[in-house]
Amino acid sequence: MRSYQPDLTPPWKRSAPVPEVPAEPDLVVEEVATGFCGAVIRCEKTAQGPTVTLEDRFGKHRVFPMEPRGFLLEGRVVTLVRPGPGGPGRPTRTASGSVAVPGARARVARAGRIYVEGRHDAELVERVWGDDLRIEGVVVEYLEGVDDLPAIVGEFAPGPDARLGVLVDHLVPGSKESRIAERVTGDHVLVVGHPYIDVWEAVKPSSVGIDAWPVVPRGQDWKTGVCRALGWPPNTGAAWQHILSKVRSYKDLEPQLLGRVEELIDFVTLPD
């Protein structure tokens, strides 16, 4: 008969137990050693032990061993385990890839704002980041062009508690847009942009069902030229609704837009 052996390890040297969490699909965790953050795609058995595959918001996959205390879930250390049959319902994510908060109420709107260049930009941001923006209390408005941006910024009077973020189409060095952005950028104003002529191009062609976005000759209206090149009816409003209907999550957008929108949300919501 085995005799009882007491644990003589001092309490301050004992590792505190951590919760075991089933690695359900779509659960978003961070691997502690590398800082890689992503959603669970699958779990697998290997000769070296169980592994979990994570996908980050840009679609990159990485495989990690499911080691004890190996992951962070909403800032807490956890041990991932293989999900059992009939386990709890899977966590869900917002279209932006954030963990959904069931029953969360919209926050009262902040004084800060995010401005985008046009209605299509605003609709695309709402499509992907709408849930996040409501929880954070961030309002998105559109400008219908950037020519009047200096006057708009002056009227808005941004400050430490009312920061202003602006997303501009086709923000490339030497352009009219870049010169306007330089005039208004300051401690409480952040202007960022993407390289696309129009926000349509920020939707991945594969999501729309085309090989690539057409090259439209200079001097032609870009949206009309796209419709003509793709054989779509010459109705840019209907074309946009078709494109927007194909956007289901951040995975349908190009990284150059994803990063800029996330940067603006952080700018207007995080403290100095």
LUMMIMI-632626 format. One record per residue (C-alpha): residue in one letter; z, y, x. Coordinates in steps of 0.05 Angstrom, whole numbers, padded with zeros to 5 digits, always signed. Layout:
N
aZYX
...
//
This chain:
272
m+00000+00000+00000
r-00021+00068+00028
s+00036+00117+00037
y+00030+00188+00012
q+00011+00238+00067
p+00028+00310+00049
d-00021+00366+00067
l+00015+00404+00122
t-00040+00458+00129
p-00008+00527+00119
p-00029+00558+00053
w-00063+00617+00086
k-00109+00569+00124
r-00130+00528+00064
s-00199+00542+00035
a-00194+00566-00036
p-00233+00522-00084
v-00298+00550-00110
p-00332+00534-00176
e-00388+00483-00180
v-00448+00511-00217
p-00506+00468-00243
a-00571+00492-00211
e-00606+00503-00277
p-00677+00531-00275
d-00680+00607-00275
l-00608+00614-00248
v-00610+00671-00198
v-00568+00661-00135
e-00565+00685-00063
e-00562+00638-00003
v-00503+00661+00039
a-00531+00647+00108
t-00598+00683+00100
g-00587+00730+00042
f-00648+00703+00007
c-00642+00717-00067
g-00683+00680-00119
a-00686+00640-00183
v-00677+00564-00183
i-00745+00530-00189
r-00725+00457-00179
c-00674+00409-00147
e-00695+00349-00107
k-00664+00289-00072
t-00681+00282+00002
a-00659+00237+00058
q-00615+00294+00084
g-00584+00307+00016
p-00600+00347-00046
t-00640+00412-00039
v-00655+00470-00084
t-00719+00512-00085
l-00711+00587-00099
e-00765+00637-00117
d-00755+00711-00104
r-00783+00767-00147
f-00846+00770-00104
g-00863+00697-00115
k-00840+00671-00046
h-00808+00602-00046
r-00754+00575+00001
v-00718+00508+00002
f-00643+00504+00018
p-00594+00447+00024
m-00542+00447-00032
e-00483+00454+00014
p-00412+00469-00009
r-00398+00544-00014
g-00471+00556+00003
f-00491+00608-00050
l-00469+00672-00084
l-00473+00679-00160
e-00464+00751-00182
g-00425+00764-00118
r-00380+00702-00122
v-00384+00643-00075
v-00404+00579-00111
t-00426+00508-00097
l-00491+00489-00130
v-00495+00419-00159
r-00552+00381-00191
p-00553+00394-00266
g-00535+00335-00309
p-00570+00312-00372
g-00550+00350-00434
g-00518+00404-00392
p-00508+00476-00413
g-00567+00519-00435
r-00604+00551-00379
p-00591+00624-00360
t-00648+00670-00377
r-00679+00727-00338
t-00708+00793-00360
a-00782+00805-00348
s-00763+00841-00283
g-00728+00779-00256
s-00657+00804-00267
v-00604+00760-00300
a-00604+00774-00374
v-00539+00797-00404
p-00534+00768-00475
g-00508+00818-00525
a-00509+00876-00476
r-00512+00944-00510
a-00557+00999-00486
r-00520+01051-00444
v-00519+01124-00465
a-00578+01157-00431
r-00565+01186-00361
a-00583+01257-00343
g-00630+01229-00291
r-00701+01209-00309
i-00761+01170-00284
y-00828+01203-00295
v-00893+01164-00290
e-00963+01191-00290
g-00990+01167-00356
r-00978+01129-00421
h-01005+01064-00393
d-00957+01069-00334
a-00899+01080-00382
e-00919+01021-00425
l-00924+00975-00365
v-00856+00997-00338
e-00825+00986-00407
r-00858+00917-00412
v-00827+00892-00347
w-00764+00934-00336
g-00747+00956-00407
d-00685+00912-00414
d-00658+00935-00347
l-00671+01008-00362
r-00634+01006-00428
i-00573+00973-00396
e-00574+01026-00341
g-00587+01083-00390
v-00651+01106-00355
v-00704+01141-00395
v-00778+01138-00373
e-00825+01194-00392
y-00898+01205-00375
l-00932+01266-00346
e-01006+01259-00362
g-01023+01276-00290
v-00986+01307-00232
d-01017+01376-00228
d-00958+01407-00266
l-00905+01367-00229
p-00876+01426-00190
a-00864+01465-00254
i-00835+01404-00289
v-00787+01391-00231
g-00766+01464-00231
e-00752+01462-00306
f-00714+01396-00300
a-00668+01426-00246
p-00649+01360-00212
g-00580+01353-00181
p-00530+01301-00156
d-00516+01277-00227
a-00586+01286-00252
r-00634+01256-00203
l-00708+01252-00216
g-00755+01195-00195
v-00830+01201-00201
l-00883+01146-00197
v-00953+01170-00178
d-01019+01132-00181
h-01062+01129-00118
l-01012+01162-00073
v-01048+01158-00006
p-01043+01204+00055
g-01084+01268+00050
s-01095+01263-00025
k-01080+01319-00075
e-01025+01275-00102
s-00992+01268-00034
r-00992+01344-00023
i-00959+01356-00091
a-00908+01301-00076
e-00889+01335-00011
r-00877+01401-00047
v-00826+01373-00096
t-00791+01318-00056
g-00718+01334-00040
d-00647+01307-00039
h-00648+01296-00114
v-00723+01283-00125
l-00758+01220-00101
v-00833+01214-00108
v-00864+01146-00093
g-00931+01117-00108
h-00976+01057-00105
p-01046+01053-00073
y-01084+01035-00137
i-01133+01083-00170
d-01101+01067-00236
v-01041+01025-00258
w-01090+00974-00288
e-01102+00951-00216
a-01028+00937-00207
v-01035+00877-00254
k-01057+00816-00216
p-01129+00797-00230
s-01109+00724-00239
s-01062+00744-00296
v-01119+00779-00332
g-01166+00721-00320
i-01214+00755-00272
d-01229+00743-00198
a-01218+00815-00177
w-01217+00885-00203
p-01288+00914-00199
v-01307+00968-00149
v-01329+01029-00189
p-01375+01079-00155
r-01348+01148-00140
g-01361+01199-00194
q-01355+01150-00251
d-01295+01144-00297
w-01258+01085-00267
k-01233+01053-00332
t-01301+01059-00365
g-01333+01030-00303
v-01285+00971-00303
c-01301+00955-00376
r-01376+00959-00361
a-01371+00915-00299
l-01330+00862-00335
g-01373+00862-00397
w-01316+00887-00440
p-01330+00933-00500
p-01329+01007-00479
n-01261+01019-00510
t-01210+01033-00455
g-01152+01034-00504
a-01168+00964-00529
a-01180+00941-00457
w-01111+00965-00436
q-01078+00929-00494
h-01113+00865-00472
i-01089+00875-00401
l-01018+00892-00422
s-01015+00830-00467
k-01025+00787-00404
v-00964+00816-00369
r-00904+00771-00385
s-00860+00784-00325
y-00857+00815-00255
k-00898+00756-00230
d-00959+00786-00262
l-00954+00851-00221
e-00972+00867-00150
p-00914+00875-00100
q-00936+00946-00083
l-00917+00968-00154
l-00855+00924-00160
g-00822+00953-00099
r-00835+01025-00119
v-00807+01018-00189
e-00745+00982-00163
e-00736+01038-00112
l-00738+01091-00167
i-00688+01054-00211
d-00640+01048-00152
f-00649+01122-00136
v-00631+01148-00204
t-00574+01099-00218
l-00537+01086-00152
p-00484+01135-00128
d-00496+01176-00065
//
